[in-house]
């Protein structure tokens, strides 16, 4: 049996060595996707296009506008002369945020009264709007506190009772700089690997069937499960090499630290590859042409990605959608990669996710073997 599996393994590796485009597709596209996602996928919003309408024209109003530009979060692209200019900037999409400072702003501040600042936000992109409003709140809060202290120093010079305040001391764990790339890059590794491995595997049996070599192979003493194992091993080795390549690139290029145990990540990756390969083989046994396999991959991979928790936390999804994540291998692997990379946790914490991946992989592999025998009959 081992000899027959070895022959299938050698056959697959020889086919890959002769396919120049196949070798290129295993190296360049994953790296390109990692770099693109690493820069594009982020929770941070910088240089938000902003329009300003300053109807007060005071030193205080100018200082407030300077606080926004100096933060780096906002970029002033228009200083409007009236409200029509503000409306036009938002309607055209030139500005995502507009600041309107009404007359009497400075006068109210000097009297110690509340001075309202009107903030208009383009809510078309709700995520950007919420983040921008959060940044506005931080900047205005800092400005108000500084002005309140300055006013107290001018009104009550000399020794006095110190202003009472609650000081927030932040202490982020596992990601001190709150760099969103530290969160996304380990997830990108799992996503890119899933797409690559499933695509390669899905075409494995279909290609043999289309060119007519499947029938020739099956008249030999090779059993169906030996053929599947022989086709699985090269893809497993390719997947391990691809994951290692992406992890090293993410660590060097984006500076994502790895604080966990490499062996824990290796075991989790092996189980994830078992599940991904089994899923691809199952697709290949259902489809009869490569066009069908391509369409099936698109239909299967997209929901897996959307329900994985890559960008949207699973706990915020509806209950019905959360139930589907229990059969999503990518959701478990994201927990493993982020847990080993950033938290340094081991088997004591990650064993439920690994057990779930093992159960999914073995179940899909068993279903694939049954389906493959049925398709041969």
RODO-2510 file (C-alpha; in nm, 4 decimals, decimal comma):
residues 377
     n   res          X          Y          Z
     1     x     0,0000     0,0000     0,0000
     2     x     0,2769     0,2443     0,0927
     3     x     0,4504     0,1775    -0,2360
     4     x     0,1368     0,2613    -0,4365
     5     x     0,0785     0,5789    -0,2361
     6     x     0,4420     0,6767    -0,2902
     7     x     0,4021     0,6347    -0,6661
     8     x     0,0975     0,8630    -0,6671
     9     x     0,2932     1,1148    -0,4591
    10     x     0,5836     1,1087    -0,7057
    11     x     0,3415     1,1451    -0,9975
    12     x     0,1814     1,4557    -0,8441
    13     x     0,5158     1,6174    -0,7676
    14     x     0,6396     1,5516    -1,1208
    15     x     0,3273     1,7097    -1,2673
    16     x     0,3788     2,0145    -1,0505
    17     x     0,7468     2,0431    -1,1453
    18     x     0,6501     2,0515    -1,5137
    19     x     0,3830     2,3171    -1,4630
    20     x     0,5592     2,6557    -1,4632
    21     x     0,2385     2,8507    -1,4060
    22     x     0,1443     2,6177    -1,1220
    23     x     0,4773     2,6802    -0,9479
    24     x     0,4405     3,0541    -0,9961
    25     x     0,0835     3,0539    -0,8616
    26     x     0,2016     2,8869    -0,5417
    27     x     0,4527     3,1614    -0,4648
    28     x     0,3646     3,5013    -0,6092
    29     x    -0,0159     3,5329    -0,5640
    30     x    -0,0167     3,4404    -0,1911
    31     x     0,2589     3,6933    -0,1159
    32     x     0,0822     3,9629    -0,3191
    33     x    -0,2478     3,8930    -0,1424
    34     x    -0,0774     3,9064     0,1972
    35     x     0,0753     4,2456     0,1198
    36     x    -0,2457     4,3867    -0,0271
    37     x    -0,4644     4,2663     0,2586
    38     x    -0,2033     4,3682     0,5135
    39     x    -0,2166     4,7299     0,3992
    40     x    -0,5828     4,7485     0,2954
    41     x    -0,7493     4,5527     0,5772
    42     x    -0,7324     4,7752     0,8847
    43     x    -0,9612     4,9163     1,1504
    44     x    -0,7714     5,2434     1,1546
    45     x    -0,8922     5,5529     0,9709
    46     x    -0,6396     5,8245     0,8892
    47     x    -0,6555     6,1510     0,6942
    48     x    -1,0350     6,1650     0,6945
    49     x    -1,1368     6,4254     0,4384
    50     x    -1,2878     6,7168     0,6288
    51     x    -1,4618     7,0429     0,5432
    52     x    -1,4681     7,3345     0,7869
    53     x    -1,7136     7,6214     0,8249
    54     x    -1,5773     7,8694     1,0800
    55     x    -1,8358     8,1382     1,1458
    56     x    -1,6663     8,2568     1,4653
    57     x    -1,3241     8,3529     1,3229
    58     x    -1,1635     8,3615     1,6659
    59     x    -0,8375     8,2401     1,8098
    60     x    -1,0216     7,9611     1,9923
    61     x    -1,1911     7,8375     1,6760
    62     x    -0,8613     7,8369     1,4866
    63     x    -0,6942     7,6445     1,7683
    64     x    -0,9712     7,3851     1,7539
    65     x    -0,9270     7,3407     1,3785
    66     x    -0,5498     7,3119     1,4306
    67     x    -0,6105     7,0366     1,6854
    68     x    -0,7910     6,8363     1,4180
    69     x    -0,5230     6,8831     1,1523
    70     x    -0,2411     6,8186     1,4004
    71     x    -0,3871     6,4846     1,5070
    72     x    -0,3194     6,3258     1,1684
    73     x    -0,6665     6,1712     1,1711
    74     x    -0,8277     6,4495     0,9673
    75     x    -0,7277     6,6304     0,6496
    76     x    -0,8900     6,9661     0,5755
    77     x    -0,9795     6,9705     0,2072
    78     x    -1,2185     7,2674     0,2054
    79     x    -1,2789     7,5795     0,4111
    80     x    -1,6368     7,6720     0,3259
    81     x    -1,7794     8,0221     0,3294
    82     x    -2,1350     7,9194     0,4066
    83     x    -2,3504     7,6149     0,4805
    84     x    -2,4091     7,5533     0,1108
    85     x    -2,0378     7,4828     0,0688
    86     x    -2,0518     7,2258     0,3484
    87     x    -2,3552     7,0565     0,1961
    88     x    -2,1916     7,0468    -0,1461
    89     x    -1,8694     6,8907    -0,0081
    90     x    -2,0561     6,6068     0,1609
    91     x    -2,3010     6,5430    -0,1237
    92     x    -2,0190     6,5194    -0,3785
    93     x    -1,8267     6,2838    -0,1527
    94     x    -1,5297     6,5224    -0,1280
    95     x    -1,5579     6,5343     0,2520
    96     x    -1,6568     6,2589     0,4928
    97     x    -1,6757     6,4938     0,7913
    98     x    -1,7728     6,8585     0,8249
    99     x    -1,7094     7,0857     1,1239
   100     x    -1,9364     7,3855     1,1761
   101     x    -1,8247     7,6408     1,4349
   102     x    -2,1104     7,8864     1,5019
   103     x    -2,0720     8,2525     1,5993
   104     x    -2,0118     8,3107     1,9698
   105     x    -1,8033     7,9948     2,0134
   106     x    -1,5082     8,1780     2,1728
   107     x    -1,7305     8,4062     2,3772
   108     x    -1,9042     8,1108     2,5391
   109     x    -1,5746     7,9437     2,6201
   110     x    -1,4379     8,2610     2,7834
   111     x    -1,7465     8,2786     3,0045
   112     x    -1,7074     7,9159     3,1065
   113     x    -2,0236     7,8147     2,9238
   114     x    -2,0874     7,5210     2,6924
   115     x    -1,9829     7,5954     2,3355
   116     x    -2,1465     7,3528     2,0898
   117     x    -1,9565     7,2233     1,7891
   118     x    -2,1668     7,0853     1,5051
   119     x    -2,0214     6,7756     1,3354
   120     x    -2,1735     6,6467     1,0135
   121     x    -2,0747     6,2966     0,9051
   122     x    -2,1363     6,1122     0,5792
   123     x    -2,3050     5,7958     0,7053
   124     x    -2,2822     5,6104     0,3734
   125     x    -1,9885     5,4149     0,5151
   126     x    -2,1106     5,3536     0,8691
   127     x    -1,7814     5,2030     0,9880
   128     x    -1,5782     5,5062     0,8824
   129     x    -1,8433     5,7386     1,0236
   130     x    -1,8350     5,5717     1,3667
   131     x    -1,4563     5,5738     1,3807
   132     x    -1,4434     5,9381     1,2707
   133     x    -1,6939     6,0371     1,5387
   134     x    -1,4833     5,8565     1,7969
   135     x    -1,1739     6,0525     1,6898
   136     x    -1,3747     6,3761     1,6985
   137     x    -1,4807     6,3013     2,0551
   138     x    -1,1204     6,2390     2,1634
   139     x    -0,9884     6,5583     2,0056
   140     x    -1,2707     6,7763     2,1365
   141     x    -1,2360     6,6225     2,4828
   142     x    -0,8640     6,6980     2,4953
   143     x    -0,9235     7,0512     2,3692
   144     x    -1,1989     7,1139     2,6257
   145     x    -0,9871     6,9875     2,9151
   146     x    -0,6934     7,2053     2,8143
   147     x    -0,9159     7,5115     2,7787
   148     x    -1,0844     7,4432     3,1141
   149     x    -0,7486     7,4267     3,2918
   150     x    -0,6299     7,7433     3,1190
   151     x    -0,9503     7,9259     3,2179
   152     x    -0,9117     7,8133     3,5793
   153     x    -0,5533     7,9413     3,5868
   154     x    -0,6660     8,2817     3,4626
   155     x    -0,9740     8,3157     3,6803
   156     x    -0,8305     8,1670     4,0016
   157     x    -0,4589     8,2508     4,0099
   158     x    -0,2444     8,1293     4,2956
   159     x    -0,2994     7,8297     4,5275
   160     x    -0,6394     7,6666     4,4888
   161     x    -0,8116     7,3361     4,5092
   162     x    -0,7043     7,1119     4,2217
   163     x    -0,9702     7,0282     3,9667
   164     x    -1,1204     6,6853     4,0200
   165     x    -1,0859     6,4550     3,7211
   166     x    -1,0938     6,0877     3,6340
   167     x    -0,7756     5,9870     3,4579
   168     x    -0,7904     5,6906     3,2239
   169     x    -0,4854     5,4664     3,2272
   170     x    -0,4877     5,2344     2,9264
   171     x    -0,3087     4,9017     2,9364
   172     x    -0,3734     4,6979     2,6203
   173     x    -0,2652     4,3351     2,6472
   174     x    -0,1020     4,1340     2,3657
   175     x    -0,0993     4,4359     2,1279
   176     x     0,0350     4,7376     2,3188
   177     x     0,0285     4,9680     2,0165
   178     x    -0,3214     4,8556     1,9122
   179     x    -0,1865     4,7928     1,5622
   180     x    -0,4701     4,6397     1,3610
   181     x    -0,2209     4,4633     1,1313
   182     x    -0,1184     4,2430     1,4229
   183     x    -0,4787     4,1227     1,4225
   184     x    -0,5273     4,0933     1,0478
   185     x    -0,2006     3,9391     0,9244
   186     x    -0,2369     3,6032     1,1099
   187     x    -0,5935     3,5875     0,9792
   188     x    -0,4782     3,6610     0,6250
   189     x    -0,2430     3,3626     0,6428
   190     x    -0,5357     3,1304     0,7121
   191     x    -0,7597     3,2897     0,4493
   192     x    -0,5030     3,2845     0,1685
   193     x    -0,4015     2,9282     0,2522
   194     x    -0,7629     2,8108     0,2503
   195     x    -0,8290     2,9611    -0,0937
   196     x    -0,5062     2,8237    -0,2414
   197     x    -0,5331     2,4703    -0,0994
   198     x    -0,9031     2,4254    -0,1756
   199     x    -0,8535     2,5479    -0,5327
   200     x    -0,5610     2,3138    -0,5929
   201     x    -0,7395     2,0182    -0,4395
   202     x    -1,0731     2,0780    -0,6087
   203     x    -0,9129     2,0448    -0,9506
   204     x    -0,7127     1,7336    -0,8570
   205     x    -0,9725     1,4652    -0,9348
   206     x    -1,1624     1,6717    -1,1916
   207     x    -0,8521     1,7183    -1,4055
   208     x    -0,7824     1,3446    -1,3998
   209     x    -1,1406     1,2759    -1,5036
   210     x    -1,1386     1,5308    -1,7879
   211     x    -0,8158     1,4109    -1,9487
   212     x    -0,9177     1,0464    -1,9102
   213     x    -0,6328     0,9362    -1,6818
   214     x    -0,8631     0,8620    -1,3877
   215     x    -1,0006     0,5506    -1,5549
   216     x    -0,6477     0,4376    -1,6402
   217     x    -0,5363     0,4808    -1,2807
   218     x    -0,8347     0,2929    -1,1410
   219     x    -0,7702    -0,0182    -1,3506
   220     x    -0,4405    -0,0510    -1,1640
   221     x    -0,4248    -0,2151    -0,8175
   222     x    -0,4526     0,1303    -0,6550
   223     x    -0,7499     0,1550    -0,4199
   224     x    -0,9672     0,4703    -0,4065
   225     x    -0,8509     0,5775    -0,0610
   226     x    -0,4860     0,5211    -0,1650
   227     x    -0,5381     0,7506    -0,4624
   228     x    -0,6903     1,0173    -0,2396
   229     x    -0,4091     0,9910     0,0139
   230     x    -0,1499     1,0038    -0,2632
   231     x    -0,3056     1,3243    -0,3929
   232     x    -0,3465     1,4674    -0,0433
   233     x     0,0144     1,4367     0,0752
   234     x     0,1683     1,6693    -0,1897
   235     x    -0,0986     1,9280    -0,1203
   236     x    -0,0305     1,9002     0,2524
   237     x     0,3408     1,9608     0,1960
   238     x     0,2601     2,2545    -0,0322
   239     x     0,0230     2,3967     0,2278
   240     x     0,2809     2,3692     0,5078
   241     x     0,5401     2,5420     0,2896
   242     x     0,2945     2,8144     0,1924
   243     x     0,1919     2,8832     0,5523
   244     x     0,5575     2,9049     0,6573
   245     x     0,6319     3,1444     0,3704
   246     x     0,3371     3,3695     0,4578
   247     x     0,4134     3,3683     0,8302
   248     x     0,7754     3,4656     0,7784
   249     x     0,6726     3,7393     0,5347
   250     x     0,4165     3,8766     0,7802
   251     x     0,6668     3,8753     1,0654
   252     x     0,9444     4,0434     0,8668
   253     x     0,7437     4,2849     0,6516
   254     x     0,4726     4,3916     0,8972
   255     x     0,6630     4,3273     1,2198
   256     x     0,3987     4,0976     1,3671
   257     x     0,5532     3,9214     1,6695
   258     x     0,5281     3,5498     1,7299
   259     x     0,5255     3,4757     2,1034
   260     x     0,3777     3,1251     2,1069
   261     x     0,5012     2,7705     2,0594
   262     x     0,5801     2,6820     1,6936
   263     x     0,4792     2,3213     1,7556
   264     x     0,1309     2,4270     1,8681
   265     x     0,0903     2,6302     1,5498
   266     x     0,2229     2,3387     1,3417
   267     x    -0,0344     2,0989     1,4873
   268     x    -0,3160     2,3499     1,4359
   269     x    -0,2014     2,4182     1,0794
   270     x    -0,1849     2,0450     1,0009
   271     x    -0,5414     1,9949     1,1201
   272     x    -0,6574     2,2981     0,9241
   273     x    -0,4878     2,1688     0,6078
   274     x    -0,6502     1,8272     0,6607
   275     x    -0,9902     1,9957     0,6683
   276     x    -0,9156     2,2244     0,3708
   277     x    -0,7821     1,9410     0,1569
   278     x    -1,0768     1,7178     0,2457
   279     x    -1,3155     1,9984     0,1512
   280     x    -1,1417     2,0471    -0,1830
   281     x    -1,1443     1,6743    -0,2560
   282     x    -1,5141     1,6573    -0,1720
   283     x    -1,5811     1,9357    -0,4229
   284     x    -1,3756     1,7525    -0,6852
   285     x    -1,5793     1,4338    -0,6401
   286     x    -1,9071     1,6225    -0,6887
   287     x    -1,8012     1,8146    -1,0006
   288     x    -1,7312     1,6671    -1,3432
   289     x    -1,5621     1,9659    -1,5124
   290     x    -1,3100     2,2251    -1,4029
   291     x    -1,5643     2,5008    -1,4692
   292     x    -1,8012     2,3398    -1,2202
   293     x    -1,5190     2,3063    -0,9680
   294     x    -1,4309     2,6746    -1,0062
   295     x    -1,7926     2,7820    -0,9550
   296     x    -1,8306     2,5496    -0,6546
   297     x    -1,5153     2,6917    -0,4961
   298     x    -1,6553     3,0422    -0,5270
   299     x    -1,9840     2,9322    -0,3721
   300     x    -1,8155     2,7554    -0,0782
   301     x    -1,5191     2,9809     0,0037
   302     x    -1,7077     3,3113     0,0196
   303     x    -1,9452     3,2041     0,3000
   304     x    -1,6527     3,0462     0,4852
   305     x    -1,4673     3,3770     0,4711
   306     x    -1,7679     3,5883     0,5720
   307     x    -1,8569     3,3630     0,8664
   308     x    -1,5027     3,3125     0,9932
   309     x    -1,4746     3,6188     1,2161
   310     x    -1,1932     3,7573     1,0003
   311     x    -1,3366     4,1106     1,0132
   312     x    -1,6707     4,0868     1,1941
   313     x    -1,6768     3,9306     1,5427
   314     x    -1,8821     3,6120     1,5474
   315     x    -2,0598     3,7238     1,8658
   316     x    -2,2171     4,0174     1,6795
   317     x    -2,3733     3,7929     1,4131
   318     x    -2,7362     3,6725     1,4316
   319     x    -2,7884     3,3462     1,6175
   320     x    -2,8550     3,1524     1,2962
   321     x    -2,5263     3,2739     1,1458
   322     x    -2,3376     3,1910     1,4646
   323     x    -2,4631     2,8339     1,4413
   324     x    -2,3064     2,8013     1,0956
   325     x    -1,9657     2,9031     1,2296
   326     x    -1,9476     2,5755     1,4242
   327     x    -1,8844     2,3941     1,0942
   328     x    -1,6483     2,6597     0,9597
   329     x    -1,2845     2,5416     0,9749
   330     x    -1,1455     2,8893     0,9142
   331     x    -1,3094     3,0295     1,2283
   332     x    -1,1236     2,7741     1,4423
   333     x    -0,7935     2,8301     1,2657
   334     x    -0,8129     3,2075     1,3132
   335     x    -0,8431     3,1489     1,6877
   336     x    -0,5362     2,9239     1,6738
   337     x    -0,3167     3,1590     1,4680
   338     x    -0,4066     3,4716     1,6642
   339     x    -0,3795     3,2858     1,9931
   340     x    -0,0319     3,1492     1,9203
   341     x     0,0964     3,4653     1,7530
   342     x    -0,0196     3,7358     1,9927
   343     x    -0,1201     3,5626     2,3174
   344     x     0,1258     3,2737     2,3257
   345     x    -0,1377     3,0279     2,4451
   346     x    -0,0906     2,6528     2,4089
   347     x    -0,2836     2,3290     2,3914
   348     x    -0,4473     2,3957     2,7274
   349     x    -0,6468     2,6810     2,5726
   350     x    -0,6657     2,5820     2,2050
   351     x    -0,7535     2,2132     2,2347
   352     x    -1,1310     2,2678     2,1728
   353     x    -1,0557     2,4418     1,8415
   354     x    -0,8084     2,1735     1,7398
   355     x    -1,0516     1,8986     1,8339
   356     x    -1,3201     2,0668     1,6226
   357     x    -1,0806     2,0909     1,3259
   358     x    -0,9870     1,7230     1,3622
   359     x    -1,3541     1,6206     1,3711
   360     x    -1,4368     1,8339     1,0661
   361     x    -1,1342     1,7053     0,8743
   362     x    -1,1997     1,3378     0,9438
   363     x    -1,5707     1,3771     0,8720
   364     x    -1,5075     1,5502     0,5384
   365     x    -1,2400     1,2960     0,4454
   366     x    -1,4716     1,0024     0,5212
   367     x    -1,7503     1,1647     0,3208
   368     x    -1,5060     1,2247     0,0352
   369     x    -1,4010     0,8582     0,0239
   370     x    -1,7636     0,7446     0,0169
   371     x    -1,8517     1,0006    -0,2494
   372     x    -1,5485     0,9062    -0,4597
   373     x    -1,6410     0,5379    -0,4586
   374     x    -1,9966     0,6256    -0,5560
   375     x    -1,8786     0,8467    -0,8422
   376     x    -1,6629     0,5630    -0,9743
   377     x    -1,9594     0,3276    -0,9724
***
